[in-house]
Amino acid sequence: MNTYNHVRYVRQAMESVLMQKVNFEHELVIGEDCSTDGTREIVLEFARRYPDRIRLLPRVRNLGPRENWIETLQACRGQYIAVLEGDDYWSSVHKLQKQADFLDAHPDFSICFHAIRHISDDPNMQPRSEGYRSPRKSVFTLEDILLYNFIPTASVMFRNGLIGEIPDWFRYARPLDWPTHILNARHGKIGFINEVMGVYREHAAGASRSMKYVEWIAEFIRMLELVNAELGFRYDATIRSAICAWYFRLALHQTIRRNLAGAMKSARMGIVECCRSRKFPAAAVRYFITEYKVGEWLSWRD
């Protein structure tokens, strides 16, 4: 668990971990990144109450989300790692047990995830459940996760030790969960458990809300370029297809915002990537258009 200024939410997040019913030993490793709003005091209180179940990593200086993610990940000692940000929570007491049982029974899988419930502090947004957007499919591969990140962070469990030494480029990547899933997916398949066992909370202070839409897309594209090099360009066509879809999505956003010059430029970049990949990004485009209500998905940014 990484947490920073989650005073309104972190208590519920930790309680949702402590309530887990499992037949194995487990610990909650918390990277508390020098919060300024009272989060650290709450985390310290819990660590004192549950010294045998919580291992707190209180930062002496603010590391930022990248370094805090990396250092907390590297500090985990368990056979499996489950991720929960300090502003989300798990809703099922059997979540960890079910995922550990799945990975125990499927040694050729490196990752499993489940459906989540998506809630917002915005009273005008209705809660919705989501996991992977096509319930007809329950097994995924590295090529699937290269197209788009369909794994909600609060839902994932993966085998520890698959990544090895963190690549240098990872320290400059954003987002952090997607490249983590990609690096893990090199070592096995991804399984989906079609059961809602966690809650993703969207709020104004969340990381995904802190960037403008154009910057957000640019970070995704940059991350995919870095991943492409890491994988030795063996999946170049798939990654180019994904980048193409992101440019098309940006062009749609800019068209809705009546930025026609920007939309034309983004569309041209998308066409270039499509030609380079020689593969139209049908799966990624269909994902963006059909599984997200386009107006709703685009309207909440700048």
C-alpha positions as CSV (number, residue, x, y, z in Angstrom):
1,M,0.0,0.0,0.0
2,N,1.3,3.4,-1.0
3,T,-0.3,6.4,0.7
4,Y,0.1,10.1,0.5
5,N,-2.5,12.6,1.9
6,H,-5.3,10.0,2.1
7,V,-6.6,11.1,5.5
8,R,-10.2,10.7,4.5
9,Y,-9.7,7.2,3.1
10,V,-6.7,5.3,4.5
11,R,-8.4,4.0,7.7
12,Q,-11.0,2.1,5.5
13,A,-8.2,0.9,3.2
14,M,-6.2,-0.6,6.1
15,E,-9.3,-2.1,7.8
16,S,-10.2,-3.8,4.5
17,V,-6.8,-5.5,4.6
18,L,-7.0,-6.5,8.2
19,M,-10.4,-8.1,7.8
20,Q,-9.1,-10.6,5.3
21,K,-9.8,-14.3,6.1
22,V,-6.9,-16.4,4.9
23,N,-5.2,-19.7,5.8
24,F,-1.7,-18.3,5.2
25,E,0.5,-15.7,6.8
26,H,0.4,-12.2,5.3
27,E,1.5,-8.7,6.1
28,L,0.5,-5.2,5.1
29,V,3.5,-3.2,3.8
30,I,2.8,0.5,3.8
31,G,4.9,3.2,2.1
32,E,3.8,6.4,3.8
33,D,5.3,9.2,1.8
34,C,5.4,12.1,4.3
35,S,1.8,13.0,4.2
36,T,0.9,16.5,5.5
37,D,-2.8,16.0,6.2
38,G,-2.8,13.5,9.2
39,T,-2.5,10.3,7.1
40,R,0.8,9.4,8.8
41,E,-0.7,9.7,12.3
42,I,-3.5,7.3,11.3
43,V,-1.0,4.8,9.8
44,L,1.2,5.0,12.9
45,E,-1.7,4.3,15.1
46,F,-2.6,1.2,13.1
47,A,1.0,0.0,13.0
48,R,1.2,0.2,16.8
49,R,-2.1,-1.7,17.2
50,Y,-1.1,-4.4,14.8
51,P,2.7,-4.8,14.9
52,D,2.6,-8.4,13.8
53,R,0.5,-7.6,10.7
54,I,1.6,-4.2,9.5
55,R,5.1,-3.3,8.4
56,L,5.3,0.5,8.1
57,L,7.9,2.2,5.9
58,P,7.7,5.8,7.1
59,R,9.6,7.9,4.6
60,V,12.0,10.5,6.1
61,R,11.4,12.7,3.0
62,N,8.8,12.7,0.3
63,L,9.9,10.3,-2.4
64,G,7.1,11.0,-4.9
65,P,4.8,8.3,-6.3
66,R,7.4,6.6,-8.5
67,E,10.1,6.0,-5.9
68,N,7.6,5.2,-3.2
69,W,6.0,2.6,-5.5
70,I,9.3,1.0,-6.3
71,E,10.7,0.9,-2.8
72,T,7.5,-0.4,-1.3
73,L,7.3,-3.1,-4.0
74,Q,10.9,-4.2,-3.4
75,A,10.2,-4.4,0.4
76,C,7.5,-7.0,0.0
77,R,8.6,-10.4,1.2
78,G,5.5,-12.6,0.4
79,Q,5.1,-15.2,-2.3
80,Y,2.4,-13.1,-3.8
81,I,1.8,-9.3,-3.9
82,A,-1.5,-7.6,-3.9
83,V,-1.7,-3.8,-4.4
84,L,-4.1,-1.4,-2.7
85,E,-3.7,2.4,-2.8
86,G,-4.5,4.3,0.3
87,D,-7.7,5.8,-1.1
88,D,-9.2,2.5,-2.3
89,Y,-10.4,-0.5,-0.4
90,W,-11.3,-4.2,-0.6
91,S,-14.9,-5.2,-0.2
92,S,-14.7,-9.0,0.2
93,V,-13.1,-10.7,3.2
94,H,-12.1,-13.6,0.9
95,K,-10.3,-11.6,-1.8
96,L,-6.8,-12.6,-0.9
97,Q,-7.6,-16.2,-0.3
98,K,-9.4,-16.5,-3.7
99,Q,-6.6,-14.9,-5.6
100,A,-3.9,-16.9,-3.8
101,D,-5.8,-20.1,-4.5
102,F,-6.1,-19.2,-8.1
103,L,-2.3,-18.6,-8.5
104,D,-1.6,-21.8,-6.5
105,A,-3.7,-23.8,-8.9
106,H,-2.4,-22.2,-12.1
107,P,1.4,-22.1,-12.0
108,D,1.5,-20.9,-15.7
109,F,-0.3,-17.6,-14.6
110,S,1.8,-14.7,-13.3
111,I,-1.1,-12.3,-12.5
112,C,-4.8,-12.5,-11.6
113,F,-7.3,-9.7,-11.0
114,H,-11.0,-9.4,-10.3
115,A,-13.9,-7.0,-11.0
116,I,-14.2,-3.9,-8.9
117,R,-16.8,-1.3,-8.0
118,H,-16.0,2.2,-9.2
119,I,-17.3,5.1,-7.0
120,S,-16.8,8.8,-7.1
121,D,-16.9,11.7,-4.7
122,D,-18.9,13.5,-7.4
123,P,-22.6,13.0,-6.4
124,N,-23.6,13.2,-10.0
125,M,-21.7,10.0,-10.9
126,Q,-23.4,6.7,-10.3
127,P,-21.3,3.7,-8.9
128,R,-20.5,1.1,-11.5
129,S,-18.8,-2.3,-11.5
130,E,-16.0,-3.0,-13.8
131,G,-13.1,-5.4,-14.4
132,Y,-12.1,-6.4,-17.8
133,R,-14.6,-5.0,-20.2
134,S,-15.4,-8.3,-21.9
135,P,-16.7,-10.9,-19.4
136,R,-16.6,-13.5,-22.2
137,K,-12.8,-13.7,-21.8
138,S,-11.1,-14.7,-18.6
139,V,-7.5,-15.4,-19.8
140,F,-5.1,-12.8,-21.2
141,T,-1.6,-12.5,-22.4
142,L,1.2,-10.0,-22.7
143,E,-0.1,-8.8,-26.0
144,D,-3.5,-8.0,-24.4
145,I,-2.0,-5.9,-21.6
146,L,0.2,-4.0,-24.1
147,L,-2.9,-2.7,-25.9
148,Y,-4.4,-1.1,-22.8
149,N,-4.4,-1.4,-19.0
150,F,-7.5,-3.3,-18.2
151,I,-6.4,-4.3,-14.7
152,P,-7.8,-2.1,-11.9
153,T,-4.9,-1.5,-9.4
154,A,-7.0,-2.4,-6.4
155,S,-7.8,-5.8,-8.0
156,V,-4.4,-7.2,-8.9
157,M,-2.3,-10.0,-7.3
158,F,0.9,-11.2,-8.9
159,R,3.9,-13.5,-8.1
160,N,6.7,-11.8,-6.3
161,G,10.2,-11.7,-7.8
162,L,9.2,-11.9,-11.5
163,I,10.5,-8.4,-12.4
164,G,13.9,-8.8,-10.9
165,E,16.0,-5.6,-10.9
166,I,13.8,-2.6,-11.8
167,P,14.8,-1.2,-15.2
168,D,16.2,2.3,-15.2
169,W,13.4,3.6,-17.5
170,F,10.8,2.5,-15.0
171,R,11.8,5.4,-12.8
172,Y,10.7,7.8,-15.5
173,A,7.5,6.0,-16.5
174,R,4.0,7.1,-15.8
175,P,1.6,5.4,-14.9
176,L,3.3,2.9,-12.6
177,D,0.8,0.0,-12.4
178,W,0.6,-0.6,-16.2
179,P,4.3,-1.2,-16.8
180,T,4.4,-3.3,-13.6
181,H,1.7,-5.5,-15.1
182,I,3.6,-5.7,-18.5
183,L,6.8,-6.7,-16.9
184,N,5.1,-9.4,-14.9
185,A,3.1,-10.6,-17.9
186,R,6.3,-11.6,-19.6
187,H,6.4,-14.6,-17.3
188,G,2.9,-16.0,-17.5
189,K,-0.8,-15.5,-18.4
190,I,-3.2,-13.2,-16.7
191,G,-6.4,-14.6,-15.2
192,F,-9.7,-12.8,-14.4
193,I,-12.0,-13.7,-11.5
194,N,-15.5,-12.4,-12.4
195,E,-16.4,-11.2,-8.9
196,V,-16.5,-7.7,-7.4
197,M,-14.1,-7.8,-4.5
198,G,-12.8,-4.2,-4.3
199,V,-13.6,-0.5,-4.7
200,Y,-11.8,2.1,-6.8
201,R,-12.4,5.6,-5.5
202,E,-12.3,8.6,-7.9
203,H,-11.8,11.9,-6.2
204,A,-10.4,15.4,-7.0
205,A,-7.1,14.7,-5.3
206,G,-6.5,11.4,-7.0
207,A,-3.4,10.9,-9.2
208,S,-5.4,10.4,-12.4
209,R,-7.0,13.8,-11.9
210,S,-3.8,15.7,-11.3
211,M,-2.8,16.0,-15.0
212,K,-4.4,17.6,-18.0
213,Y,-5.8,15.1,-20.6
214,V,-3.1,15.9,-23.3
215,E,-0.3,15.4,-20.7
216,W,-1.9,12.2,-19.5
217,I,-2.0,10.8,-23.1
218,A,1.6,11.9,-23.7
219,E,2.8,10.0,-20.6
220,F,1.0,6.8,-21.7
221,I,2.6,7.1,-25.2
222,R,6.0,7.7,-23.7
223,M,5.7,4.7,-21.4
224,L,4.7,2.5,-24.3
225,E,7.8,3.6,-26.3
226,L,10.0,2.7,-23.3
227,V,8.3,-0.7,-22.9
228,N,8.8,-1.3,-26.6
229,A,12.6,-0.9,-26.2
230,E,12.6,-3.0,-23.0
231,L,10.9,-5.9,-25.0
232,G,13.4,-5.6,-27.8
233,F,10.8,-4.4,-30.2
234,R,9.4,-8.0,-30.5
235,Y,5.9,-6.6,-30.0
236,D,6.4,-3.4,-32.0
237,A,3.3,-3.9,-34.2
238,T,1.0,-4.4,-31.1
239,I,2.5,-1.4,-29.3
240,R,2.3,0.9,-32.4
241,S,-1.3,-0.2,-32.7
242,A,-1.9,0.8,-29.1
243,I,-0.2,4.2,-29.6
244,C,-2.3,4.8,-32.7
245,A,-5.4,4.2,-30.6
246,W,-4.3,6.7,-28.0
247,Y,-3.7,9.4,-30.7
248,F,-7.2,8.7,-32.1
249,R,-8.7,9.0,-28.6
250,L,-6.9,12.3,-28.2
251,A,-8.1,13.5,-31.5
252,L,-11.7,12.7,-30.5
253,H,-11.2,14.6,-27.2
254,Q,-9.8,17.6,-29.1
255,T,-12.7,17.5,-31.6
256,I,-15.2,17.6,-28.8
257,R,-13.3,20.6,-27.3
258,R,-13.4,22.3,-30.7
259,N,-9.6,22.2,-31.0
260,L,-9.7,21.2,-34.6
261,A,-6.0,22.0,-35.3
262,G,-5.0,19.8,-32.4
263,A,-7.4,17.1,-33.5
264,M,-5.9,17.1,-37.0
265,K,-2.4,16.8,-35.7
266,S,-3.3,14.0,-33.3
267,A,-5.2,12.1,-36.1
268,R,-2.1,12.5,-38.4
269,M,0.1,11.0,-35.7
270,G,-2.4,8.2,-35.2
271,I,-2.3,7.4,-38.9
272,V,1.5,7.4,-38.9
273,E,1.6,4.9,-36.1
274,C,-1.1,2.8,-37.8
275,C,1.0,2.7,-40.9
276,R,4.1,1.8,-38.9
277,S,2.3,-1.0,-37.2
278,R,0.6,-2.2,-40.4
279,K,-2.2,-3.2,-38.0
280,F,-5.3,-1.1,-37.4
281,P,-5.9,-0.9,-33.6
282,A,-9.5,-2.3,-33.8
283,A,-9.4,-3.9,-30.3
284,A,-8.1,-0.8,-28.6
285,V,-10.5,1.6,-30.4
286,R,-13.4,-0.7,-29.7
287,Y,-12.4,-0.8,-26.0
288,F,-12.3,3.0,-25.8
289,I,-15.6,3.6,-27.6
290,T,-17.9,0.8,-26.5
291,E,-16.7,0.2,-22.9
292,Y,-16.5,3.8,-21.8
293,K,-19.3,6.2,-22.4
294,V,-17.3,8.5,-24.6
295,G,-18.8,11.8,-23.4
296,E,-18.5,10.8,-19.7
297,W,-15.0,9.5,-20.1
298,L,-13.7,12.6,-21.9
299,S,-15.6,15.3,-20.1
300,W,-13.9,15.1,-16.7
301,R,-10.5,16.3,-18.0
302,D,-9.5,19.9,-18.6
